[in-house]
Amino acid sequence: MQLDNTDYKIILDALYHLAISDNADLSDNISALDSSELEQRLIALRQHFSILERKSDYYD
């Protein structure tokens, strides 16, 4: 899977929220995940952020 600008935006947004969150749970060890599982998680993140983006566009 190739990363595009949307993927980078999702990653940066997630990192930003981790940085500012007082109760971020960083205990998950992602090094144990294989590339297929990581790809599925990235797809799920993309879908989640797409839903949030559509909702924010609806209210603007």
Rosetta blueprint (number, residue, H / E / L):
1 M L
2 Q L
3 L L
4 D L
5 N H
6 T H
7 D H
8 Y H
9 K H
10 I H
11 I H
12 L H
13 D H
14 A H
15 L H
16 Y H
17 H H
18 L H
19 A H
20 I H
21 S L
22 D L
23 N L
24 A L
25 D L
26 L L
27 S L
28 D L
29 N L
30 I H
31 S H
32 A H
33 L L
34 D L
35 S H
36 S H
37 E H
38 L H
39 E H
40 Q H
41 R H
42 L H
43 I H
44 A H
45 L H
46 R H
47 Q H
48 H H
49 F H
50 S H
51 I H
52 L H
53 E H
54 R H
55 K H
56 S H
57 D H
58 Y H
59 Y H
60 D L
